[in-house]
């Protein structure tokens, strides 16, 4: 299957599941292919035939964007090296959950979350430690008795009850022993933080030298500006006083810039953010809802309120037209 067809299939599946899906980010460099929202669940999705193409720089960018936009970054792929991704198993690459289209279908269409995740050493599941302890005590078994049944140490059983995860084989043995489900699903939409090492959000990249003036003006106006390196926009700008988030672009107004502005607008509709593109000269006020602001005009804006008013006026004027 070609990557384009795979992107189309995943997009159609998400739409069938009730997600609003953005236009494809068909411009390089790109950290994600589509943004999608269902209710309060917002996801940024990278779609790959071979997940080995998902590198650290892209993973870091997706995690940063997830933090700034309140989204969960995900990778949906078919295989790693020469091996197909197993169904209903969550993998991790550079801190981002990865799974197959079949797993995505079960999660989003059938609403059956995966139970298994891959980590160094094999496949694992989340054990409900409190439930395990209750089942053991109902049987009037000691930690040692259960350890003997499983062929592990008493200390290991104690760790299971304290929340340590178990291999698939041990989980199956436990459920067979107690004739009850003892596992809990991988909470993918919460970033699956319980099943991989918690890492701090990677630092922002340095702003491109051509963008430094724009970053300085936005910062002076009261925005926290987070430069990007592999996205359709050059920064995510956040007005902390108003919880206002703006996708920000900057370049000469070319055909490529117009394409970026359209993609930014589509992403903004899904992420519930506004977008602004700073250009040297503009012949129109906006592109599909992305406000166009000339560099000299931006420099004259005194604060976040003035910038917010300009963006809202120009984007809403186009919507009304």
C-alpha positions as CSV (number, residue, x, y, z in Angstrom):
1,X,0.0,0.0,0.0
2,X,1.3,3.4,-0.9
3,X,1.8,6.0,1.9
4,X,-0.8,8.3,0.2
5,X,-3.4,5.5,0.2
6,X,-2.5,4.7,3.9
7,X,-3.1,8.3,4.8
8,X,-6.4,8.3,3.0
9,X,-7.5,5.1,4.7
10,X,-6.6,6.4,8.2
11,X,-8.4,9.7,7.5
12,X,-11.5,7.9,6.4
13,X,-11.4,5.7,9.4
14,X,-11.2,8.6,11.8
15,X,-14.0,10.4,10.0
16,X,-16.1,7.3,10.4
17,X,-15.3,7.3,14.1
18,X,-16.7,10.8,14.4
19,X,-13.5,12.8,14.3
20,X,-13.2,16.2,12.5
21,X,-10.0,15.8,10.5
22,X,-7.8,18.6,9.1
23,X,-6.4,18.8,5.6
24,X,-3.3,16.7,5.1
25,X,-0.1,18.6,5.9
26,X,1.2,18.1,2.4
27,X,4.2,20.3,2.7
28,X,7.7,19.7,4.1
29,X,9.1,19.5,6.6
30,X,6.2,18.1,8.6
31,X,6.1,16.4,12.0
32,X,2.5,15.2,11.6
33,X,0.2,14.4,8.7
34,X,-3.3,15.3,10.2
35,X,-4.9,16.7,13.3
36,X,-8.2,15.2,14.4
37,X,-10.7,16.0,17.1
38,X,-13.6,14.2,18.6
39,X,-15.2,16.1,21.5
40,X,-12.3,17.0,23.8
41,X,-10.0,14.3,22.4
42,X,-7.4,16.0,20.1
43,X,-4.8,13.9,18.3
44,X,-1.9,14.7,16.0
45,X,-1.2,11.8,13.8
46,X,1.9,10.8,11.8
47,X,1.1,8.0,9.3
48,X,4.0,5.8,8.1
49,X,4.3,2.5,6.3
50,X,7.6,1.8,8.1
51,X,7.8,3.3,11.6
52,X,11.6,3.1,11.5
53,X,11.3,6.4,9.5
54,X,10.0,8.1,12.6
55,X,13.1,9.8,14.0
56,X,13.9,11.6,17.3
57,X,13.6,15.1,15.9
58,X,10.1,14.4,14.7
59,X,9.1,12.7,18.0
60,X,10.4,15.7,20.0
61,X,8.5,18.1,17.8
62,X,5.2,16.1,18.1
63,X,5.6,15.9,21.9
64,X,6.2,19.7,22.1
65,X,3.1,20.4,19.9
66,X,1.1,18.0,22.0
67,X,1.9,20.0,25.1
68,X,1.2,23.4,23.6
69,X,-2.0,22.4,21.8
70,X,-3.4,20.0,24.5
71,X,-3.2,17.1,22.0
72,X,-2.0,13.5,22.1
73,X,0.7,12.7,19.5
74,X,0.3,9.3,17.8
75,X,2.0,7.3,15.0
76,X,-0.1,4.9,13.0
77,X,2.1,2.5,10.9
78,X,2.2,-0.9,9.3
79,X,5.6,-2.4,10.1
80,X,9.0,-2.1,11.7
81,X,11.9,-3.4,9.7
82,X,10.5,-6.6,8.1
83,X,7.9,-7.3,10.9
84,X,4.3,-6.2,10.8
85,X,3.1,-4.3,13.9
86,X,1.0,-6.7,16.1
87,X,-2.7,-6.0,16.4
88,X,-3.8,-4.5,19.7
89,X,-0.3,-3.7,20.8
90,X,1.0,-0.2,21.6
91,X,4.7,0.5,20.7
92,X,6.7,3.6,21.6
93,X,9.1,5.6,19.6
94,X,10.8,8.6,21.1
95,X,8.1,8.9,23.7
96,X,5.2,8.7,21.2
97,X,2.6,5.9,21.1
98,X,2.7,3.8,17.9
99,X,0.2,1.2,16.7
100,X,-1.2,-0.4,13.6
101,X,-4.3,0.7,11.6
102,X,-6.1,-2.4,13.0
103,X,-5.4,-1.3,16.5
104,X,-6.6,2.2,15.6
105,X,-9.8,0.8,14.2
106,X,-10.5,-1.2,17.4
107,X,-9.7,1.9,19.5
108,X,-11.6,4.5,17.6
109,X,-14.4,2.6,15.9
110,X,-15.0,-0.4,18.2
111,X,-14.0,1.6,21.3
112,X,-11.9,-1.3,22.5
113,X,-8.6,0.0,23.8
114,X,-5.4,-2.1,23.5
115,X,-4.3,-4.1,26.5
116,X,-0.7,-4.8,25.5
117,X,2.4,-2.6,25.0
118,X,5.8,-3.3,23.8
119,X,8.9,-2.4,25.9
120,X,12.5,-3.6,26.0
121,X,12.3,-7.3,26.8
122,X,8.9,-8.2,25.3
123,X,5.2,-7.5,25.6
124,X,3.6,-6.3,28.8
125,X,0.2,-5.4,30.3
126,X,-1.0,-3.2,33.1
127,X,-2.0,-5.2,36.2
128,X,-4.7,-3.8,38.4
129,X,-2.7,-4.2,41.6
130,X,-5.6,-3.5,44.0
131,X,-7.9,-6.1,42.2
132,X,-5.1,-8.6,42.3
133,X,-4.6,-8.1,46.1
134,X,-8.3,-8.5,46.7
135,X,-8.5,-11.7,44.7
136,X,-5.5,-13.1,46.5
137,X,-6.9,-12.2,49.9
138,X,-10.3,-13.6,49.0
139,X,-8.5,-16.9,48.3
140,X,-6.7,-16.5,51.6
141,X,-3.4,-16.9,49.8
142,X,-0.2,-15.4,51.1
143,X,2.2,-13.6,48.8
144,X,4.4,-16.6,49.0
145,X,1.7,-19.0,47.9
146,X,0.9,-16.9,44.8
147,X,4.6,-16.5,44.1
148,X,4.9,-20.3,44.1
149,X,2.0,-20.7,41.7
150,X,3.5,-18.2,39.3
151,X,7.1,-19.4,39.7
152,X,8.3,-15.9,40.7
153,X,9.6,-14.4,43.9
154,X,7.4,-13.1,46.7
155,X,8.9,-9.6,46.1
156,X,7.8,-9.7,42.5
157,X,4.2,-10.5,43.5
158,X,4.3,-7.6,46.0
159,X,5.5,-5.3,43.1
160,X,2.6,-6.5,40.9
161,X,0.2,-5.5,43.7
162,X,2.0,-2.2,44.0
163,X,1.4,-1.4,40.4
164,X,4.3,-3.0,38.5
165,X,3.3,-4.2,35.1
166,X,3.7,-7.8,34.0
167,X,4.6,-9.8,31.0
168,X,1.7,-11.1,28.9
169,X,2.5,-14.7,30.0
170,X,2.3,-13.8,33.7
171,X,-0.9,-11.8,33.2
172,X,-2.5,-14.8,31.4
173,X,-1.4,-17.1,34.3
174,X,-2.9,-14.7,36.8
175,X,-6.2,-14.5,35.1
176,X,-6.3,-18.3,34.7
177,X,-5.6,-18.8,38.3
178,X,-8.3,-16.4,39.6
179,X,-10.7,-16.8,36.7
180,X,-11.1,-13.1,36.5
181,X,-9.8,-10.2,34.4
182,X,-7.0,-8.4,36.2
183,X,-5.6,-6.2,33.4
184,X,-6.4,-2.6,32.5
185,X,-6.1,-1.0,29.1
186,X,-3.4,1.2,27.8
187,X,-4.8,4.8,28.0
188,X,-3.5,5.9,24.6
189,X,-5.4,9.2,24.6
190,X,-3.8,10.3,27.8
191,X,-0.4,9.9,26.3
192,X,0.0,6.4,27.8
193,X,2.2,7.9,30.5
194,X,1.7,5.0,32.8
195,X,3.5,2.5,30.6
196,X,6.7,4.3,29.5
197,X,9.3,6.4,31.1
198,X,8.0,9.9,31.9
199,X,10.2,12.4,30.1
200,X,10.3,16.1,30.3
201,X,9.0,17.9,27.2
202,X,12.0,18.5,24.9
203,X,13.3,22.1,24.7
204,X,12.1,24.3,21.9
205,X,14.4,24.6,19.0
206,X,16.1,27.9,18.3
207,X,14.1,30.3,16.1
208,X,15.2,30.6,12.5
209,X,17.3,33.8,12.2
210,X,14.8,35.1,9.6
211,X,12.0,34.8,12.3
212,X,13.8,36.4,15.2
213,X,12.3,39.8,14.6
214,X,8.8,38.4,14.4
215,X,9.4,36.4,17.6
216,X,10.7,39.5,19.4
217,X,7.6,41.5,18.4
218,X,5.2,38.8,19.5
219,X,7.1,38.4,22.8
220,X,7.0,42.1,23.4
221,X,3.2,42.0,22.7
222,X,2.8,39.5,25.6
223,X,2.9,36.2,23.8
224,X,5.0,33.2,24.8
225,X,6.5,32.0,21.5
226,X,7.4,28.4,20.9
227,X,9.4,28.0,17.7
228,X,8.9,24.9,15.6
229,X,11.3,23.1,13.3
230,X,9.2,20.5,11.4
231,X,5.6,21.9,11.2
232,X,3.5,23.8,8.6
233,X,3.8,26.9,10.9
234,X,7.0,28.5,12.3
235,X,5.8,28.9,15.9
236,X,3.0,28.3,18.4
237,X,2.3,31.6,20.2
238,X,0.5,31.6,23.5
239,X,-1.2,34.5,25.3
240,X,-1.2,33.2,28.8
241,X,-3.5,36.0,30.1
242,X,-6.3,35.0,27.7
243,X,-5.5,31.3,27.0
244,X,-5.3,32.4,23.4
245,X,-3.2,30.2,21.1
246,X,-2.1,31.3,17.7
247,X,-0.4,29.2,15.0
248,X,2.2,31.6,13.5
249,X,3.8,31.6,10.1
250,X,6.3,34.0,8.5
251,X,7.8,34.3,5.0
252,X,7.4,36.2,1.8
253,X,3.9,35.7,0.4
254,X,4.5,33.2,-2.3
255,X,2.4,30.3,-3.6
256,X,4.0,28.0,-1.0
257,X,3.2,30.5,1.7
258,X,-0.4,30.6,0.6
259,X,-0.5,26.8,0.8
260,X,0.9,26.9,4.3
261,X,-1.6,29.5,5.3
262,X,-4.5,27.2,4.1
263,X,-3.1,24.2,6.0
264,X,-2.7,26.4,9.1
265,X,-6.3,27.4,8.8
266,X,-7.5,23.8,8.5
267,X,-5.4,22.7,11.5
268,X,-6.6,25.7,13.5
269,X,-10.3,24.7,12.9
270,X,-9.6,21.3,14.4
271,X,-7.3,22.4,17.2
272,X,-9.5,25.4,18.1
273,X,-6.8,27.9,17.6
274,X,-6.4,31.0,15.4
275,X,-3.6,31.4,12.8
276,X,-1.7,34.4,11.5
277,X,0.9,34.6,8.7
278,X,3.4,37.5,8.8
279,X,4.5,38.7,5.4
280,X,6.5,41.6,3.9
281,X,3.6,42.7,1.7
282,X,0.0,41.5,1.6
283,X,-2.6,42.1,-1.1
284,X,-5.4,40.6,0.9
285,X,-6.5,40.3,4.6
286,X,-6.5,36.6,5.0
287,X,-6.3,33.1,3.4
288,X,-9.1,30.7,4.3
289,X,-9.3,32.3,7.8
290,X,-5.5,32.7,8.4
291,X,-5.0,36.4,9.0
292,X,-2.3,38.1,7.0
293,X,-0.3,40.8,8.8
294,X,2.5,42.8,7.2
295,X,5.8,42.8,9.2
296,X,5.8,46.6,9.6
297,X,2.2,46.5,10.7
298,X,3.0,43.8,13.3
299,X,5.8,45.9,14.7
300,X,3.4,48.8,15.4
301,X,1.0,46.6,17.5
302,X,1.5,47.4,21.2
303,X,0.1,44.4,23.0
304,X,-1.6,41.0,22.7
305,X,-5.1,42.6,22.7
306,X,-4.3,44.6,19.5
307,X,-2.9,41.6,17.7
308,X,-5.8,39.4,18.8
309,X,-8.3,42.0,17.5
310,X,-6.5,42.2,14.1
311,X,-6.4,38.4,13.8
312,X,-10.1,38.0,14.8
313,X,-11.3,40.9,12.5
314,X,-9.5,39.5,9.4
315,X,-10.4,35.9,9.9
316,X,-14.0,36.6,10.8
317,X,-14.3,39.1,7.9
318,X,-13.4,36.3,5.4
319,X,-15.8,33.9,7.1
320,X,-18.6,36.4,6.8
321,X,-17.7,37.0,3.1
